[in-house]
Structure formats: structure tokens, C-alpha cells
Amino acid sequence: MWRSTCGLSVRAAERAVHRKWSRRLYSHNAAKPPPQSTPVLRTQAEKERRRRDKEKAILSGQHNNVEDQGMKWSEKERIAYSASTALGEKKDTTLPFPSSYSPEYVETSWYEWWEKEGFFTPEIHDRLPHAVNRSFSMCIPPPNVTGTLHLGHALTVAIEDALARWRRMQGYKVLWVPGCDHAGIATQTVVERRLFRERGKRRQDLSREEFLKEVWTWKKEKGEEIYHQLRELGASLDWSRACFTMDPGFSSAVSEAFVRLCDSGLVYRSEGLVNWSCALESAISDIEVDSKQLSGRTMLSVPGYQKMVEFGTMVTFTYPIDGQDGEVAVSTTRPETMLGDVAIAVHPDDPRYQAIHGKQCRHPFTDRLLPIITDTMVDMELGTGAVKVTPAHDYTDFLLSQRHSLPRLTVIGGDGTMTPLCGQWLEGVKRFDAREQVIDALIEKRMFRGKKDHTMSLPVCSRSGDVIEPLLKKQWFVRCEEMAQRAIQAVDEGQLEIIPHFYTKTWSSWLSNISDWCISRQLWWGHQIPAYRVTLPDSTDTQEELWVWGRSEAEARERAAVKHGVTADTITLTQDPDVLDTWFSSGLFPFAMLGWPQQVLDLRQFYPNTILETGSDLIFFWVARMVMLGTELTGQLPFKQVLLHSLVRDKHGRKMSKSLGNVIDPLDVISGISLERLQEKSEGGQP
């Protein structure tokens, strides 16, 4: 009786609402008939104006309703479950429910019982009366141990939990693996900050072993907190197979992958320009570089500088032509790099410079002769049409140095200070302080020709906020072109499905333009590269680098002995102190979590994974890496489908980030939190 009455009342209400809106629509349409012609699309300027107005309204609080003013938010009433149920025992459901919904009351005791009964393991499949002979496997995108989970993680978990439970209900053998990522750069950074804040010490004040103890302490604390949050969210994960990317088994898989890729020639060591963060004193990958668009002169805060630093300007100065009257004007946004100039390039067809082809200019501070070379890479319309060539600090100039056999002089060190090549007046000076000193010196020598605003894209490290310096370094790289083409082909031929499908265009575009991947990082926290520098007996050449790799030092020693034709006990090996990029190890997650390279039962049963579900922002950071490495190392795609969801953002459209103070703990949503307490936590209050 209750159901039928309820159903009638709901349908009656629906009809009333329908009639009400029908009258409104009819009245509205009668007063103002819809236009028959196709509406004119908004111009870009109009869209930008609307966006600014919306943002202004948000910031000024105009979006709040009048009735919301003065509203007092309070925490939910908490009603605890008081019955005596032993941990892991089934909950007593005969007790009366409280008058209002309380998560603490409803959820108490259930999860521990589910775990004890093994409901989340694939082994439960044998006990299912509705079991079918099909499997479903999936891994959680391993959260970084830099901190706790936020609502973005909760969205991921909710979607994946629904998929896992749905397949269990259909009788599938389901495996959903939890885990955490060591997050090399991010975790090392937060531990360094805490170390300095609490003890006034820097990483370099400790030995590597002492510092790693600090990081493991942090990992234990944050890792347990993350797993607690996942349990509180009710995620039906198989905790017996939980995987951390620095676990011994996983670390062995990382070494195996590196050695196999080296043996096949896909990993190589070379000197090349890398994206360098002076704040981190480490290389970072292309996908960890953000581009900050500047429309002109802009003052920005840079790590390590008390004063704001000027960007978005173009400086013009001259080089005198050696042996004759005349000068060549060049323009640059980075005048401090002129100490590393080795040539001046002009376009061969530029009429302004026809008479000086093959001439030389004299460097005002080093007295070095700079040849004037011609190359079609030069843009005649940019600046003065003459380009200063600094191969050790610019990607285009590096290519020019290869084509014209030019030297490469490093004038900015890894710590962001000027090197001895610059001379005593600049040695040890911070690079952006040196910029001002160089301009002053050019003015003094009457070689400065002015400065003007310049629209530019400034590369910024997404990890540290530091301005990226392209630096010439010897690093380990992965050849990506062939693997990337196979990843594109897999999608084109339908072997791998990306949902939503519009991401396939993004996938193909990015992978078609991929460059070799620098995988070495100058950190202490992470997988130390299993490569060793070889010193042979009676060796006098200290410049040439001889390298060997191995799953262990013993294997590397044997390889070196065979390679160089000496006995193993006469060789000295020094392991590379660098660690591997976090995305290299996390790219192995779908199969390393299942015991690869050992052909264990889990790997045979659940690889390839059925699906990967993750945020759309990880399509390049993680998804593409997994597809490339998985296909290469296992001969199979790591999964058949990729399901990408949108991101949880704040009212300004920004991703959730602790540094921005816009994160929300999902446990606060579950249990309720006062607005005051939420604001306190977002502003840095203790949880």
C-alpha cells in the first residue's frame, strides 16, 4: 500500500512540475519566438570577456544567494555504533537504526568482516554460486606517498569500486590491486622541507642512508594513512596483494626492465640537453614542464631569490666584427647565457648580412672569436635576424652546433650559479643576478642597444616552480619512436580502446611528436640505476666513460669482465648515484604488481589487465608509458581499454593541490565537517 501511494504521489508531483514548466515555456515562447536563423558563434573576445566576468563574480562572492548570507554550517551529529562486535565478526543488524543517518553507525564493523571473509580476493570466486568462467583485473592508479587522498582520488576509487563490484555480481573472478607510488621528486621535496622546518637541516647535511631513513619514516606514516582512507571509503581492494613501487619484488622488476631495455638498445647513455630544475638540482621530463605564457614584461617569484625576477623582455646588444669596423646586433631573452656564445648565425638569404658571411666577432668579456655562420634554421623576422648561438643552453642552438661542429660551453651550473668559464667577476653568481650584471657591463661597454617587451612562453618546473634551464648533461635516455608508433597503431587498429574516444586524437598527436625520454634523476629517493661505471686495471684515461649494467653488481662485474677481456676481480665498479624517473617504475605497474618477470599464477591469470581507469590528466604521464613499456617488455598490451574521467576542480578551474590549499579530505565529506574547520585545514591547520 505504501509503495503504490508513494508512486502515485511522485507521479502526480512530476505531472504538476511538467505542467508548470510547460506553461512557462509556452508563455516565454509566445512573448519571444525563437530565432529561425543559426545563431552567430561567440567570438573569442566575447568568450574571454564572459570568463573574466564570471571569475570576477566568483572572487567577489556575487554568486552567493541572498538567503545563504549568514548561514551557519555545523558538523553532522555523530551517532556511534555501541554494540560489542569483535573485530572481524559480522555486525549485529538486529539493533534499531538511529533516527538520522550516521556513517559511523552504519559502516562500523562491516569492512573488517568483508576483509576477514576474503570477499575482495579473486579466490572468493570458487565459493560464488553464480560464478562464470571470466576474469576481470584492474589496478588502482597508485597514489603518491607525498600526502593523503583528496576528492579527486575519491572519484577515481568510486568509479573503480563500482566496476569491481559490478563484475563480482556478474560472477567474474575479480582482482583489484591497491598500491602506492614512491613519487621520487615530490616525496623527496616534502621530506626535505620538513627536515629543514623541524631540524634546520638540508639533505646534504645528512648521509644518503640517513636521509633515506627519514623518507621511509614519512612513507610509513603517509602510506598507512592512505590505506586507511581507502578502507574508510569502502573500496573493495585485495589488500593481500597491495603493492608499493619500492617493495623488494617491484624493485627487482624495475632492474629487470632497465637491463632488458639496455640490452635491446632502447636505453642508452648520452650527453644531451635536458630540462633542468636548479631548485631540485635534477633533470625532469618534458611532461613535467609547464609553459607559462607571458604577454610582455612580467615580474615573477623564483625559488632561491628574495626579489621578483623580470621575464618577458627582449634584450638587444652588439658584437664587434673582428678586424674591421662594424658590429652585429643580436637579441635574446636570456642575456646571461651570452657568456656561452660560440657563434652568430644568420639566414643565408638575408640581404642585411651578405657581406659578413664567414667573418668573426670578438666576445667582449672572454676575447673569444665567434664565427658568423649561415643556416636556414634562422628566422629572419625574429629580433634582428642575427642569432647568438649558445649550444649548451638552448635546444635549437644545440642542433646548430651539431650541424656546424661548434663547441658547447656550459656557463650555468646545476645549482643555478655561473661557472668558472664566465670569469671571476661572474663565477658563483646566481643566474638571474648575473643577468643584471651582464646588462650593466654591456651598457658600460656601450654595446647595449635596448630592451623591449616580448611575448614568450616561459618553461616552469611543475614540481618546484623553478624556471627550467636547458643544460648539457650525460644522462640515460629511452628511445621512444618505435614504441610510440606501436602504441598509436594499437589504438588505430582497435586493439586498445580509449574512452571517451575524442582522446584518441590527442593520443596520436602527442605520441607522433614524442622525443627520447630522459629517465635519470639526480635524487636520493628512488630506484638507483642498476648501471656501473667501469674502471679497468692500469687505466689512465679518466675522460672516457665505460658503463655496464646488471640485475646485481655481481652480474654487472661478470658482464664487464667478458666485455673488456679481463678477470672480474681486477675491475672496479662504481654504481651510478642517480635514480630512475618515477614514471619509469610506475609504467611497469600493471604487470610488476602481478609478479613479473616471474611467470607466477597471478601474471598468467590476470595479465593483461581488463581495463585501466584513471584521470584524464595522466594520459601522457602514466598511460602512454604503461602501453609503451608493457608492449615492449611483455609482448602484450597491458590492458584492453582505457577509461578516462574528468578532474575534480575548484571554483577557479584548478586541479586539487595541497600547495593551493584547495584539497578536501573525502573522510571529511563522509563524516561531515564545519565550514570553519574546513577553512582552517585548507589554510594549513593541522588535520
N, C-alpha and C positions, 0 to 999 in steps of 0.2 A: 504493500500500500504506500509506504513512504517513497519507494523508488518511482512509482508511477506518478504520484502527486508532485514529487520533485521534478520529474522530467517535464510534466505539463507546465509547471510554473516557469521553468527555464525557457521552454519553447515560447511561452506567452511573452516572456520578457524579451526574447530575441525578436519576436514579431513587432513588439512595441518600439524597440530601438530601430528596426528596419523602417517602420512607418515614419518615425521621427526624422530619420536621415533622408528618406525619400522625399518628404515634404521640403526639407532644407535644400536638397539638391534641385528639386523642381523649381522652388522659389528662386533660387540663385540663377538657374539656367534661364528662367523666364525673364529675369531682370537683365541678364547679360549673356546673350547667346555665345557659345564657344566660337572662336575664330575658325574659319574654314581653311585658311591658308596655313602652310607649315610655319611654325614659329621660328623666328630668327635665333640662331645659336648665340649664346652669350660670348662676347669677346673675352680674350684672355685678361684684358684690363678690368672688365666688369667682374670676372671671377675673382681676380685678385682683390678688388675693392670690397666685394662681399666677404671674402675671407678675413680681411683686416677688420671690417665692421663687426664680424662675428667674434673675432678674437678680443676686440676692444670691449665688446659687451660681456664676454666671459670674464675678463680681467676686472671689469668694474662691478661685476656682480649683478648686472641688469637682467640676467637670465633667471634670477630667483623670483618666484611668485610672491606676491604681497602677503599671502596667507602663510608663507613659510617663515616670514620675519618673526624673530623671537621664539621660534620653535625650539624646544629643549629636547635634546636627544639624551637618552639614558640607556644603560646596559640592560640587556634582557634579564628577566628574573631567572635565576639558575635553580632548577629543581633536580637534586641528585638522586640517583638510584641507591636506595639504602639497604636492599635485601642482601643477605650474606651469600654471595655466589663465589665459589672458589675460582681462582684464575684458571681459565681454560675450560671451565664447566659450562654447560648450557644454561642460559639465563631462565629464570623463573618468570614466565609470561602470564601467570595467573593473577599477579598483583594488579590493582586498579591503576589506570593511567592518571597522570596529573591533569588538572583542569586545563592547562595550556601546554603547548608543545615545548619540550625541553630536549635539545640534542643530548645533553649529558645523561638524562634519564633514559632516553630511547636507545642510545648507542652503547651504553655501558655493557661490558662483558661479551658482546657479540663477536667482535673481531678476534679476540683471543681464542674463542671456541672454534671459529672458522679456521684459524691457523692450525690449531691442535688437530682438528679433524682432517686437515690436508685438502680442504676444498679448493685451494688455489693452485695446487700442483697438477701436472698432467697425469700423475698416477691415479688420480680420482676417477679418471675415465673408465677404468676397469670395473668400477662399482656403479656406474651410471646405468640405470635400466633402459634409457633411451639412447645409449651410445651408438655412434656411427663411425665408420672406418675413415675418418677425415681428421686432419690436424690443422691447427691454427697457431701460429707463433708470431711474436712481436716483442720488441724491446722498448723500454721507456727511453726517451732521449735523456741520457744521464745528466742530472743537474750538477752544476759546478759546486764544489765544496767551499766556494767563496762566501756563501751565506745561506740563508734559509729560503724556502719557497715563497713565491708570491702568487697573485691571482692568475698570472699567465701560465705558471706551472699547473695550477689547479684546473684550468681549462683543458690543458693537454691531458692530464690524468683523467678528467671526467669523460672525455671522448674515448680514450683508450680503454677505460674501465667498462664503458658501455659496450664496446666492441668485444672485449674478452668475455663478459658475462653473457652477451647475446649468443656467441658461439658455444659457450658451455651449455646454454639452454637448448641449443640445437643438437647437442650430443657430440661435439667435436672434442678431440684431445687438445687442450689449450695450454700454451706456455706463454706467460707474460713476465719478462725478466726485468727486475729492478736494478738500479746501479747508480753510481756517482762518477763524475769525471774529476780528475785531479786539477784541471784548469791551470796549467803551468804559470803563465804570466799573471793572470788575475789573482790566483791564490798567493803566489809569492809576494805580490804587491800589497795585499791586505795584511799579510803577516809582517812584512817589513814595516808597514805603518804602525801596527800595534806594538811591535818591538820598540820603535822609536818613541811612541807615545807613552808607553808604560815604563821603559827602562832607559830611554835616551840613547839607544844603540842602533847602529846601522848594520846591515847584513855583513858588511866587510869587517866589522869588529868581532865577528864570530867565525869559527871554522865552518867549513861546508857541513860537516857532520853535526855540529851543534845547531846550525840553522835548520837543518832538515828535521831535527828533533822537535823544534818549535813548530814546524809546518805539520808534522804528524800529529802533534797535540791539537792543533787547530782542526785538522781533518777529522780526528776522532770526535771532537765536540760538535762540529757542524754536520758531519755525516750522520751521526746518531739523531741529531735534531731534524734533518731532512727525512730520514726514515720514519721518525715519529710522526711528522706531518703527513706523510703518505698513508700511514696506518690510520691516523685520525680522519683522513679523507675517505677511508673505507676502500682504498684501492686494492683490488683482488690480485695482488702481485705474488709471485712464487718466491718467498724470501729465502728458501733453501738454496736458491741459485743466484742470490744477489752478487753483483759484480762491481768491483772498483777498478778503475783503469791503472792503478798502481799495485794491484794484487800480484803475488808472485807468478801465478799462471798467466795472467794477462800480460805481464811484463815479458815473459818468455815468448808470447805470441808477437809482441812488438819487435823483439830482437830477431825473431824468425822472419818477419815481414821485411825488415830492413836488409838482412843478409840476402834473402832471395831477390829483392829488387836490385841490390848491388850486383849480385852475380849475373843478373839478366841485363845489366847496363842501364836500367831505368833510374837508378840512383847514382849520382856522380858528384865528385867534389871539384869545384872550380872557383876561380876568382871572378866575381861579378858584382854589379851594383845591386844593393839590397835596400829595402825600406828600413831605415834605422831610427829607433827611438833613443835619443840621447838620455832621456829621463830613465828609461829602463836599461839602457846600455845593451840593447839586444835588437836583432833583426826581427821583423814581423812580416806576415804575409800580405799580399795585395788586398785580400778581403778584410783585413783588419785596419785598412787605411780609409778614413772618411775624407771627403772632399768638401772643404768649406768655401763657399762661393763669396767672393768679395767684389763689390762694385766700384771700389776705389779705396782711398786711404782709410785704414781701419786699425784701431789700437786693440790688441788682444793680450790676454794674460797667458804667459807661457811658464810651465813648470821650471823652477830654478831661478826665476827672475822676479825681483821685487817690483820693478816698474813695468808698465804695459809696454809692449813691443809693437812697432809700426809695421804694417803689411799693406799690400795693395797699392804700392807705388813703383814706378819705373825710374831708375837712375841712369843717366847718360854721362859717360866720361870718354876721354880720348886716349889713344895710344899714339905716341910719335913714331913716324916712319923712320927706320934706321938709315942713316947715310944720306938723307935728303930732307928738304923741307916738306912739311905736310903731316897730316895726322889722320887717324881713322877713328870715328866715333862709334862706340858700341853702347847698347842699352841692356840693362839687367834688373831683375827684381831682387837679386841676391849679390850685392856688391862685395860682400865679404869673401865670396869664392874667387874673386879676381886674382888672389894670390896663387891659385892653382891653374890659371890660364896657361895654355901651351900653344895656342894658335888663334888666328882670327879667320873666320870663314865667311865668304861672300858667294852669292849666286854667280855662276859663270856668265850669265846673260845680263847681269845688272850693269847698265852703262856707267853708273857712278864710279865703279871700281875697276874698270877695264885696264887702266894704266898702272895699277899696282899689283896685278896678279904676280905671285912669286916673290914679292918684296917681303921685308921683315919689319916688325915693330919692336921697339925696345920697352921691356917692362920697367915701370918707374921705380919699383921697390926691390926687385930681385936682380935687375940688369939682364934678365933672360931675354933671348931673342925669340919672337913669336912669328912663325911663318904665316903669310896670308895665303890661305888655300881656297880653292873653289869647289863647291859642291851643290848639286841641285836640291839637296835637303833644305837649304837655307830659304826662308820665306822673305822675299824682297820687301813685302809690305809691312813686316813687323819691325817696330823700332826704327833703327837707322838702316836696316838691311844688311848690316855687318854684325856678325855674331861672335862673341867671345866663346872659346872652346875650353871647357873645364871637364875633361873626361871622367875624373874620379868623383864628380859630384852632380852629374846630370846624365839622364838616360840617353837623350839624343846625342849629346857630346861623346858619350861612350861609344856609340855606333860610329860616329865620325872618326874617333881615334882608331877604331879597327880598320876602317876603310883607308885611312891615310897614315897608318903606322905612327901614331903620335904617342908620346909618353903620357903617363897618368900620375898626377901628383896629388896626394891626399893632404889637404891643408886643414881639415876639420877632423878631430879625433872622435873616438867612440863616446867620449864623455861630453862632447859638445864644445870643447875648447880648441883653440887654434894650435896647430902642430909646429915643431921647430922649423919646418920648411918656410914658414912665414917670416922668420926673422925674430930677433929678440924683442922688438917693440910690440909684437902681437902674440908671441908664444904663451900659451896658457890662458889667454883671454877668452871669455865666453863668446860664442859665435855672433850673437846679436849685439853684444857690446862692441865686438870687433867691427861690425857693420858701420857703426857710427864713427869709429876711429878711422876706418878706411876712407869714408866720405870726407872727413875733416882733412885727411892727408891729401886727398885728391884736390880739394879746394885750395890747400896751401901750395900745391904744385901747379895750380891754375889749369888743371885738366878736367875739372868738374864742369859739366855743361847743363846741369839742371835735373829736376825731379818732378814728376807729374803723376797724377792718379792713374791707376791701371787696373782694369778688370781682370781678375785672375782666380784660379782655383787653387786653394792652399791645402796641401795634404796634411792631415792631422791623425795622430795615432788614436784609434778608438779605445785603447786600453789605458793610456796615460794622459791623453790630451795634449801631448807634446807635438810640436811641428816636426814632420818627418824630414830627415836628412838622407838623401841618396848617398850611400857610402860604398866604397870599393872594399869588399871583404871576401875571404876564402870561406866558402860555405858548402853545405850539402844540398843538392837540388834533386827534384824528381822530374823526369821528362814526362810531360803530361799530354802531348799532342795525340799520340796513338790511343791512349786510354780514353781521352776525351771524345775522340771520334767514335769509339765503340759505345760510349755512353749515349751519344746523340743517336746512333744507329739503333740502339735498343729501344728508344722511345719512338723513333720513326717507324720501326717495324712492328710495334705493338707488343714487344716482349716486356716492356716496362711501361706502366700506365701512371701518369701524373694527374692527380685530381686536386683542384679544378684544372681542366685541360688548357686554359689560357696560359698556364705557366710553362707549357712546352715550348712556346716561342722564346721565353726568357731563358729557359734551359739551353736551347740550341744556340742562341746568340752568345751567351756567356762562354759556353764550352768551345765554341768556334774560335773565340779570341783569347783562349787561355794561354798563359805563358808558363815556363817552367817554375816549379813550386820550391821555394827555399824552405827547407824543413828543419834547419838547425837554429837553435835559440841559445843565447848566451845567459842561461839561467842556471840555478842550482836545483830547483824543484822540477822533477820530470824524469823521463826515461833517458838516462845518459846514453849517448850514441855509442853503439857497440862497434866502434871503429878505433883503430890503434895506429899511432904514428910509429914507424919502424926506424930504429937506429941500428945499422949494420956494424959488425966489428971493424975497427980501423977506418971508419967512415970519417972523411974530412969535410965533406960538402954539407954545410948546415942550412943551405938555402933550399935545396931540393926536398920536397916532401914525399915520403914514401908511406903509403897507407895500406892497411889490410883490415878486414872485418871478420867477425866471427860471432857465433852464438855465445861463446865464452872466451876468456883470454887464452885458455889452452888451445882452443880450436884456431884462434887467430895466430897464435905462435906457430902452430904446425903449417898453416897456410903461408905465413911469411917465410918459413924455412924452405918450403918447396918452391915458392915463387922466386926467391933470391939465391937458391942453391947453397945454403949454409945450414949448419946444425942449429936446432931450435934453442939450445942453451946459450948460444952466443949472441942472440938477438935481444935488444932492449925494446920493450913496448911501452908506449905512453897513451893511455886512453884519452880520447877527445873529451874535454871537460864539458862541452856543450850538451844540451838535451834536445830531444826531438819536439817539434811543434805538436801542441796538444791535439790539433785536428788530424795529425797523422795517426796517433794512437786511437782516437775516438772513431776514426774512419774504419777501424777493424772491428768495432763493437758487435755488429750482427753475427759474426762467426767466432770471434775471440771469446765472447761470453758463453759460447757453447763448447769450449774446449779445444778449438783449433790451435795448433796444427794437428793435434792428436785426433785420430778418427774414432772418437768416442760415440756412444749411443745417442746423446743429445744432438750432436752435429749431424748424424745420419738421419735422425727423425725430424729435426726442426729447422734444418738449413736447406734451401734458402728460407728466410722468414716469409710469412704470408704477406705482410703489409708493414709499411713504415708510416706512422702518424706523427706529425710534428708541426711546429710553427713555420709559416712561410718564410720567415727571415733566415732559416737555416738551409735553404735550398742550395746555396753555394758553400757556406761554411762546412756543412756536415753531409748533406745528402749526396752531392756530387762526389765528394771524397770517398764516401762509402761505396758508391757504384763503381768508381774507377778502381779502387783498391780491391774490392770484393771480386770483381770480374777478373782482375789480373792474378790474384793470389789463389782463388778457389776455382776459377774457370766457370763460375756461375754468377748471375746477378744476385745480390744479397737479399732482394725482395722483389715481388712482382708488381706491387702497387705502392704509390706514394700518395698519402692523403695529407694535404697542407691546409691548416686552419689559419684564420686571420689572428691578429695580435690584439691583446687587451691593452688599450692605451688610456692615457689620462685625457682630461678635457681639452688639452692643447695638442693632442695627437701624438704625444711622445710615448715611446715604449717605457715599461716599468723599469726603474733603475734606482738602486739604493742611493747613488750619488745625487740623484734628482729629488729624492725624498718623496717619490710618488708610488711606492710599493705598498700593497695591502696584504697582510698575512691571511691566508684562507682560513686559519683557525679562528681569527677574529670575526670573520663572516659567519662561521659556524656557531660560535658561542655568543656572539654579539659583543660590541664594544662601543663605549660612549664616544661621541664626536671629539670631546676634549682629549680623551686618551689616544684616539687615532691621530689627532694633530700632534700630540706630544711625541708619539713614536715616529711620525714622519719627519719631525724636526730634530731627531737624534736622541730622543729619550730612550731609556733602557726598556727592552721588552718585558 
